[in-house]
C-alpha cells in the first residue's frame, strides 16, 4: 500500500493545472458562475455523463469531444443548464468551446463543457461572450478554489480534495473539485466532479479507472433518487510527473487507482453531507444477498425510501420501514432471514425485533450526524453499500417553495 | 351503458351485508380499531394482496383462505399490523378467524383477516379476545360507516362508496369501504379496500373483475412510492340479487365490471385525496409511448419524483423536472418529441418551453386542488395514467417526527 498524503486545495494542487472562476452575470445573484480548468500540457482525458435520456446540450457536445480520449480544458457554468434548449443550445455550447479554444490556442474539441442551473432557458450568450477572455486571463495555479465556487448552485460550501501518492518512486498528484449531488437544486441541478492528475496513464486505462471510481462512490450516493440531465465527471491526466506510463494490469495502475478512488470518495462524501436539507449521512450496507447486484438493489431501495428517510430524519428506529423497503426491492428477500443493525447495535434478527435490542442506545446512535445501517439478507454472499441522507422538511421547503 | 345510481353509504348498502366497528383497545387513543363485514348468505370471494415480499401474518393466512374462492366475512383491525411477528403472529391471526367463525357459525377459512398499524409488535390478544363477541353482536345493516371508521389509521375521514346498476332487468348493488393509500401511516400502514355485491358472479369471473378494477385505479394511485406489507383488497359476492349468473365474456359481466370499477375508482380517488400531508391530487397521463407498459412506467416516474412532487406542492410549473423524471424512467423517451400540458394549457412542445405558453394561467391551474398533467411522448400509441399527490412539509412532519 503506497503512502497517501492529503494535500490542501483541490484541482490546482496538480502540477500544470490552472483554474479560474468568475461572475459573468449568469446568476441573478451576482455570484460566481463561470469556471475554467486548464492543463498547460496536452492531457489524456476520460469522462462519464448522466444516464438520463434527457441530456443537456453541453453533455451532448462533450460526449462528442471526449471520443478521442484527449482534452486540455473543462469549461463549466452555473445558473443556467442549457438543457431542453434545442439546436440553439448546441450552437451556444459549441461557440463557447470554440472561443475558449481560440484563447487557449487549442482546438474546440479539447475543451469539455458542462452547465448546471435553470433548464429550458437559453444561456445569456452576450454576458458569456463578454466574460470568456477575462476567465482565461484569470487562470492561475491558485485558482482551484475559485473554480470550485463558480460551479456551486445550492451547495452551501465549495468541495475540493487532493492527495499525493508515490508510484514507482515518483510523486503523483491527484486533485479535484465537485458540486451538487443527485438532483439537488431547485431547478434541476446536477453533480459535477472534475479531476486532474499529473500521472501518465495509458490511454485505454484512464476511462476504466474513472468508471470504477465513479461506480464505487459517486454512483452510490443518493439524496432523492432523482437524476440530473447534466451530471458530468471528467478527468485530465497531463503526464507531467514523467512516470513510466501506467499500463492496464500493472501494479502502478492499481496504486494510482487506489489514490484516485480516495479523492473521488472524499468528494462524494462532501457532496452527500451537503445534500439539500440533509441533517444526516447514513451508510446503508447490505450483505448476504444472492448477488452483488441484488445487494445494491436492496441497499438502494432502503436508501431511497421516503419513509426510511423521514424516520432517519426523526432518529426513529423504525425497523419495519426498513423491512418494507427491502421487501419491495427487486432483490430476493426472505423475511425470516433478515438481520439489521444500527452501528454495532443489533436491532432485527430473523425478521423480528431482536430480543433485548437496546432501542435507547440505537436512538442515541441515530441522533448522530453520521452512522451506518447494516443489513444481512442471509441468502448468499453478495454485498454492497450506498450512502444516503435524511428527508427533512427543509428539503421540501428548498424544492417546493422556490418559484420561477 | 346501463344506468348507474350512486347511493348513500358504503358496503352495507348491499343487501345481505352487515358490518360492525368498535374500539377494542388496540389503539392507545381509544378510537375504533376492530371491524367486521359479514354476508348473511354464503358468498363467492376474491382478493388481492400486497406484492411486497415482506408480508404480514394476516396476509399469509388470508392468501391461504381465499384459495377456494369463497368467504363470508372480513375481520380487520387497526393499530397493530401483526407484521414481522413470526409464528406467534400466524397463530394469533388463525385464532381470531376461528373465534369469529364460531360466533358466526362458519368455518375459520370463511373469515378473511387483515390488520394495519405498528409493525413488529404482537397483537394485544387479550383485548381482542374480550372484544370479538361484542363485535359480532354489533353487526348491523347500518354498520358500514362504523366499520369504515374502525379501519382508519392516519386517514382523516372514513371512505365509503356504493351504487346501484341494472343488469338484465335486475337491480344490482355494489358497495365498499377503504382506508389509507400506499404506505401512509407513521408505522407502515396500509391500503384496505373491502367490497361487496349482491350480484351472482360466476366463480371464475370474480377474481378477474377484481384484478382489473384494482389495476385500473388502486394500482395507479401513488403517494410516496413505498409499498405496505399489509395491503388487502377483497370482495364478497353473495348472489342475493338472484340474477342469472354473470359468466365470463357476457354482456352482463361487462356491465357489472363497469359498475364495480366505478366504485373502486371512487374509493381510490378518496384515498389519494386523503394522502398524508396531501394538498393536491394530480392525474399524470402519458400517451404516445411505445407501449402501454412504457406509458405506465413513464407516468409512474413522474408521479413518484420527489422533485416533481415538491414542485406540485409549490404550484411551480417546473417542466424541466417532468422532463428529468421522464428521462430517468425505463420507458423510451426522445426528448425532442415530448409535449406536456397542464390541464388544457400547452407547456412543452418538442422538448422545449412552448412559445407563448401561458405560464400565469398554468400557475393558476396548479393552485387548484385537482388538475391533470398530460404528457405525449410522440413515439407510439401506448397510453396510461396514474394519480399522485404533492410532497408537502406536512408529509415529512407526519412521517419524521413520530417517535416510537
Interface residues (C-beta under 8 A of the other chain):
Chain A: X51 X52 X53 X54 X55 X81 X83 X84 X85 X86 X118 X119 X120 X121 X183 X186 X187 X188 X224 X225 X226 X227 X228 X229 X305 X306 X307 X310 X311 X313 X314 X315 X316 X317 X318 X319 X320 X321 X323 X324 X325 X326 X327 X328 X332 X333 X334 X335 X336 X348 X350 X351 X352 X353 X359 X390 X391 X392 X393 X395 X396 X397 X399 X400 X401 X402 X403 X404
Chain B: X51 X52 X53 X54 X55 X81 X83 X84 X85 X86 X118 X119 X120 X121 X183 X186 X187 X188 X224 X225 X226 X227 X228 X229 X305 X306 X307 X310 X311 X313 X314 X315 X316 X317 X318 X319 X320 X321 X323 X324 X325 X326 X327 X328 X332 X333 X334 X335 X336 X348 X350 X351 X352 X353 X359 X390 X391 X392 X393 X395 X396 X397 X399 X400 X401 X402 X403 X404
